[in-house]
Amino acid sequence: MTESPKKPDAPLVDLDRLNQWSQLGELPGEGPVESLTRLTGGAQNLLFTMTRADGTELVLRRPGRYAGPEAAGPFIRESRVLTALSGTDVPHPRLHGYSVDDSVIGVPFSVLEKIDGFMPRGQLPGTYGTDLEWRRKLAFELVGGAAKLAAVNPDDVGLGDLSKTEDWAQRQVARYLRNLHAYRETEGYRETESPMVDPISDWLKANAPGDVHIGFVHGDLQFANVMFKHDAPELAAIVDWEMTSLGDPLLDLAWILTAWREAGDPPGSDPQLQPWEGMPSRAELVEYYGKLTGRDTTGFRWFQVLACFRLASLLEGSYVRSLGGKMDAGLGRGLHDYAAWLWTLAAQEVGL
């Protein structure tokens, strides 16, 4: 018996259907969309440079090829946040339009301003790679972006209802601990689980701050979700806002610092940027954030441990998916190794 030929996958974005979109005439530029060029970056979503007939370039963002009905939620959330941030001094791409109507291109999508910049991952380009002061400025600019977001009052921009805020600190620990305990039901996970999971969660629960400041939390503020200018050590934009929620903005600072590496850290995890020489310490960046925001950062250790705990939980979730055959096994093991490093760092922070 001969096999029938495999049906080719449909295009990720159908240009004809996109050009029939009712909102196209409201976007910058003139004429139909003539081309879509795939961009690198974006782990959960796919990015394209969208070029109109007059040469205007925008960015089209859509979920992965096999997105389910749940994909609409993150696009609605991100679009609400970007709309609310318009007019603030938080660096972000302007939202020009979005749709969650599957009849347009088959999936939710948004159209954003195209930022002239680069994502700082791996070998740093140009002067960033050769000038120590540019690298230091890169670090302070990233923390400065977090401080600008922390200064925005959600109620003032109409997003006081974005997410629950009651018992925020306690709910963070309970939510991610519940996920971690559920992973134990997956064959092959329990024997590789860090012994620090429960002790660290116990420390977090026992030391949760009684009073937190509620503001915007980007939720994934890291090198992979920011862009820097090529010709000056300045933050061009914070991107990927779909995980934004309400909570204590100190978590964003702590999330940034999970990617930091300095003397005394546990071995086994290299910096995400090269060269790393000359980068400021975590303590310098915490002090800088405190000066910019006026926040008392004496209790920052709890947030640093929470960030390690939360990120490790998310990484372990991906590892569990790989154990179930839903992700590349090698990638899953790599994420599991990174989670193990974060457990060790958190344990070191609290003296376990």
C-alpha positions as CSV (number, residue, x, y, z in Angstrom):
1,M,0.0,0.0,0.0
2,T,1.4,3.4,-0.9
3,E,1.1,6.3,1.5
4,S,-0.9,9.3,0.4
5,P,1.2,12.4,0.1
6,K,1.4,14.5,3.2
7,K,-0.7,17.6,3.1
8,P,1.5,20.7,3.3
9,D,1.0,23.0,6.3
10,A,-1.1,26.1,5.6
11,P,0.9,29.4,5.6
12,L,1.5,30.9,9.0
13,V,-0.2,34.1,7.7
14,D,-2.4,34.2,4.6
15,L,-1.6,37.6,2.9
16,D,-4.9,37.6,1.0
17,R,-6.9,37.2,4.2
18,L,-4.8,39.7,6.1
19,N,-5.3,42.3,3.3
20,Q,-9.0,42.0,3.7
21,W,-8.8,42.9,7.4
22,S,-11.2,45.8,8.2
23,Q,-8.6,47.5,10.4
24,L,-5.8,47.5,7.9
25,G,-6.6,51.0,6.7
26,E,-6.2,52.3,10.2
27,L,-2.6,51.1,10.5
28,P,0.5,53.3,9.6
29,G,1.4,53.1,5.9
30,E,-0.5,52.9,2.6
31,G,-1.5,50.1,0.4
32,P,-1.7,46.3,0.9
33,V,0.7,44.2,2.8
34,E,3.2,43.0,0.2
35,S,5.4,40.7,2.3
36,L,5.9,39.1,5.7
37,T,9.4,38.2,6.8
38,R,9.9,35.9,9.8
39,L,11.9,37.4,12.7
40,T,14.0,35.5,15.2
41,G,13.0,35.8,18.9
42,G,9.7,35.0,20.6
43,A,9.5,31.6,22.3
44,Q,5.7,31.3,22.5
45,N,4.7,33.5,19.6
46,L,5.9,34.0,16.0
47,L,7.0,37.4,14.8
48,F,7.1,38.8,11.3
49,T,8.2,42.1,9.7
50,M,5.1,43.2,7.8
51,T,5.8,45.5,4.9
52,R,3.2,47.6,3.2
53,A,3.2,48.8,-0.4
54,D,4.7,52.2,0.5
55,G,7.6,50.5,2.4
56,T,6.2,51.0,5.9
57,E,7.4,48.2,8.2
58,L,5.4,47.0,11.2
59,V,5.6,43.8,13.3
60,L,2.9,41.2,13.2
61,R,2.7,38.8,16.2
62,R,0.8,35.6,16.3
63,P,0.8,32.4,18.4
64,G,2.5,29.3,17.2
65,R,1.2,27.1,14.4
66,Y,-0.7,24.7,16.7
67,A,-2.3,27.3,19.0
68,G,-5.5,26.4,20.7
69,P,-8.5,28.5,21.7
70,E,-6.7,29.6,24.9
71,A,-4.3,31.7,22.7
72,A,-6.8,34.7,22.6
73,G,-6.4,35.5,26.3
74,P,-2.7,36.5,26.2
75,F,-3.3,38.7,23.2
76,I,-6.2,40.5,24.9
77,R,-4.2,41.0,28.0
78,E,-1.1,42.3,26.2
79,S,-3.2,44.6,24.1
80,R,-4.9,46.1,27.2
81,V,-1.6,46.7,28.8
82,L,0.1,48.3,25.8
83,T,-2.9,50.5,25.3
84,A,-2.7,51.6,29.0
85,L,1.0,52.3,28.8
86,S,0.6,54.6,25.8
87,G,1.6,58.1,27.0
88,T,3.7,56.8,29.9
89,D,7.5,56.9,29.8
90,V,7.8,53.1,30.0
91,P,9.6,52.1,26.8
92,H,7.4,49.8,24.8
93,P,6.3,49.1,21.2
94,R,3.2,51.0,20.2
95,L,0.2,48.8,19.6
96,H,-1.4,49.7,16.2
97,G,-4.1,47.0,16.2
98,Y,-5.1,43.5,17.1
99,S,-7.7,40.9,16.5
100,V,-8.9,37.8,18.2
101,D,-11.3,37.0,15.4
102,D,-10.2,33.7,13.9
103,S,-11.9,34.6,10.6
104,V,-9.1,37.1,9.8
105,I,-6.0,34.9,9.6
106,G,-7.2,31.9,11.6
107,V,-5.6,32.9,15.0
108,P,-5.4,35.9,17.2
109,F,-2.7,38.4,16.2
110,S,-1.5,41.9,16.9
111,V,0.3,44.6,14.8
112,L,3.0,46.6,16.6
113,E,5.5,49.3,16.0
114,K,8.8,47.9,14.7
115,I,11.6,48.8,17.2
116,D,15.0,49.7,15.8
117,G,17.2,47.8,18.2
118,F,18.5,44.4,19.2
119,M,17.9,41.8,21.8
120,P,21.0,41.4,24.1
121,R,21.6,37.7,24.1
122,G,24.9,35.8,23.5
123,Q,27.8,37.8,22.1
124,L,27.2,41.5,22.5
125,P,27.5,43.5,19.2
126,G,29.6,46.6,18.5
127,T,30.6,48.9,21.3
128,Y,28.6,46.8,23.8
129,G,31.1,44.1,23.3
130,T,34.2,46.2,23.6
131,D,33.3,49.1,26.0
132,L,32.9,48.1,29.7
133,E,31.0,51.3,30.4
134,W,28.4,50.5,27.7
135,R,27.8,47.1,29.3
136,R,27.4,48.7,32.8
137,K,24.9,51.2,31.3
138,L,23.0,48.3,29.7
139,A,22.5,46.8,33.1
140,F,21.4,50.0,34.7
141,E,19.1,50.8,31.8
142,L,17.4,47.5,32.2
143,V,16.7,48.1,35.9
144,G,15.7,51.6,35.0
145,G,13.0,50.2,32.7
146,A,11.7,48.1,35.6
147,A,11.6,51.2,37.8
148,K,9.6,53.2,35.2
149,L,7.0,50.4,35.0
150,A,6.8,50.3,38.8
151,A,6.0,54.1,38.8
152,V,2.8,53.6,36.8
153,N,-0.3,53.3,39.0
154,P,-2.6,50.7,37.4
155,D,-5.7,52.5,38.6
156,D,-4.6,55.7,36.9
157,V,-4.4,53.9,33.5
158,G,-7.6,51.9,33.9
159,L,-6.1,48.5,34.7
160,G,-6.8,48.3,38.4
161,D,-8.8,45.1,37.6
162,L,-6.1,43.3,35.6
163,S,-5.6,40.6,38.2
164,K,-6.3,39.7,41.9
165,T,-4.2,41.5,44.5
166,E,-5.6,40.1,47.8
167,D,-3.0,38.1,49.7
168,W,-0.6,38.5,46.8
169,A,2.5,37.3,48.5
170,Q,0.9,34.2,50.0
171,R,-0.8,33.2,46.8
172,Q,2.5,33.3,44.9
173,V,4.0,30.6,47.0
174,A,0.8,28.4,47.1
175,R,0.3,28.6,43.3
176,Y,3.8,27.5,42.3
177,L,4.1,24.9,45.1
178,R,0.9,23.3,43.9
179,N,2.3,23.0,40.4
180,L,5.6,21.5,41.7
181,H,3.8,18.9,43.8
182,A,1.7,18.0,40.8
183,Y,4.8,17.3,38.8
184,R,5.6,14.4,41.1
185,E,2.8,12.4,39.5
186,T,4.9,12.3,36.2
187,E,7.0,9.2,35.8
188,G,10.7,10.0,35.9
189,Y,10.3,13.4,37.7
190,R,10.3,12.5,41.4
191,E,13.7,10.9,41.4
192,T,15.3,14.0,39.8
193,E,13.5,16.6,41.9
194,S,15.5,19.0,44.0
195,P,15.4,18.3,47.7
196,M,15.2,22.1,48.2
197,V,11.6,22.5,46.9
198,D,9.8,22.1,50.2
199,P,12.4,23.8,52.4
200,I,12.5,26.8,50.2
201,S,8.7,27.0,50.0
202,D,8.5,26.8,53.8
203,W,11.0,29.6,54.1
204,L,9.0,31.8,51.7
205,K,5.8,31.2,53.6
206,A,7.4,31.9,56.9
207,N,9.0,35.1,55.7
208,A,6.3,36.5,53.4
209,P,6.1,40.3,53.8
210,G,3.1,41.6,55.6
211,D,2.7,44.6,53.4
212,V,3.4,44.7,49.6
213,H,3.2,47.6,47.1
214,I,0.7,46.8,44.3
215,G,1.7,47.9,40.8
216,F,2.4,46.3,37.4
217,V,4.6,43.2,37.2
218,H,5.7,42.5,33.7
219,G,6.2,38.8,34.7
220,D,9.1,37.9,32.4
221,L,11.4,40.9,32.5
222,Q,14.8,39.6,31.2
223,F,17.3,40.0,28.4
224,A,15.1,38.0,26.0
225,N,12.3,40.5,26.4
226,V,14.0,43.8,25.9
227,M,15.6,45.6,23.0
228,F,18.5,48.1,23.1
229,K,19.6,50.8,20.7
230,H,22.5,50.0,18.4
231,D,24.1,53.4,18.6
232,A,23.8,54.3,22.3
233,P,23.6,52.2,25.5
234,E,19.9,52.9,26.0
235,L,16.9,50.7,26.4
236,A,14.7,50.9,23.3
237,A,11.7,48.9,24.4
238,I,10.4,46.2,26.8
239,V,8.5,43.6,24.8
240,D,6.2,40.6,25.3
241,W,3.6,41.9,27.8
242,E,1.3,38.9,27.8
243,M,2.2,37.8,31.3
244,T,1.7,41.2,32.9
245,S,-0.3,41.2,36.2
246,L,-0.7,43.2,39.3
247,G,1.6,42.5,42.2
248,D,4.7,43.9,43.9
249,P,7.0,45.3,41.2
250,L,10.0,44.2,43.2
251,L,9.4,40.8,41.7
252,D,10.4,42.2,38.2
253,L,13.7,43.4,39.7
254,A,14.3,40.0,41.3
255,W,13.4,38.3,38.0
256,I,16.0,40.3,36.2
257,L,18.6,39.3,38.8
258,T,18.0,35.6,38.4
259,A,20.0,36.0,35.2
260,W,22.9,37.7,37.0
261,R,26.1,35.9,37.7
262,E,28.8,37.0,40.2
263,A,31.5,35.7,42.4
264,G,30.1,33.4,45.1
265,D,27.2,32.0,43.0
266,P,26.8,28.3,42.7
267,P,28.8,26.8,39.8
268,G,27.2,25.4,36.7
269,S,25.5,28.3,35.0
270,D,27.1,30.8,32.6
271,P,26.0,34.4,31.9
272,Q,23.5,34.9,29.1
273,L,25.7,37.7,27.7
274,Q,29.3,37.8,26.6
275,P,31.5,39.4,27.6
276,W,30.2,39.7,31.2
277,E,33.2,41.5,32.5
278,G,32.4,44.8,34.2
279,M,28.7,44.2,34.8
280,P,27.5,45.7,38.1
281,S,26.7,43.4,41.1
282,R,23.2,42.5,42.2
283,A,23.7,44.7,45.2
284,E,24.5,47.7,43.0
285,L,21.4,47.2,40.9
286,V,19.1,46.8,44.0
287,E,20.5,50.0,45.4
288,Y,20.0,51.8,42.1
289,Y,16.4,50.6,41.8
290,G,15.8,51.8,45.4
291,K,17.1,55.3,44.5
292,L,14.9,55.5,41.4
293,T,11.7,54.3,43.0
294,G,12.1,55.4,46.6
295,R,11.4,51.8,47.7
296,D,12.8,50.3,50.9
297,T,14.7,47.3,49.6
298,T,15.8,45.8,53.0
299,G,13.4,42.9,52.4
300,F,14.5,42.3,48.9
301,R,15.9,38.8,49.7
302,W,12.3,37.4,49.9
303,F,11.6,38.6,46.4
304,Q,14.9,37.2,45.1
305,V,14.1,33.8,46.5
306,L,10.5,34.0,45.2
307,A,11.8,34.8,41.7
308,C,14.1,31.7,41.8
309,F,11.2,29.6,43.1
310,R,8.8,30.8,40.5
311,L,11.2,30.5,37.6
312,A,12.3,27.1,38.7
313,S,8.7,25.9,38.8
314,L,8.1,27.1,35.3
315,L,11.2,25.4,34.0
316,E,10.3,22.2,35.8
317,G,6.9,22.4,34.1
318,S,8.7,22.3,30.7
319,Y,10.8,19.4,31.9
320,V,7.7,17.5,32.8
321,R,6.3,18.1,29.3
322,S,9.5,16.7,27.9
323,L,9.2,13.6,30.0
324,G,5.8,13.2,28.5
325,G,7.1,13.5,25.0
326,K,5.6,16.9,24.4
327,M,8.9,18.7,24.2
328,D,12.4,17.9,22.9
329,A,14.1,15.7,25.6
330,G,17.4,17.5,25.4
331,L,15.9,20.9,25.8
332,G,13.8,19.6,28.7
333,R,17.0,18.3,30.5
334,G,18.7,21.6,29.9
335,L,15.8,23.5,31.5
336,H,15.8,21.0,34.4
337,D,19.5,21.7,35.0
338,Y,18.9,25.4,35.0
339,A,16.1,24.9,37.6
340,A,18.5,22.9,39.7
341,W,20.9,25.8,39.6
342,L,18.1,28.2,40.7
343,W,17.2,25.9,43.6
344,T,20.8,26.0,44.8
345,L,21.0,29.7,44.5
346,A,17.8,30.2,46.5
347,A,19.0,27.8,49.1
348,Q,22.3,29.7,49.3
349,E,20.4,33.0,49.7
350,V,18.5,31.7,52.8
351,G,21.3,29.6,54.3
352,L,19.8,26.2,53.8
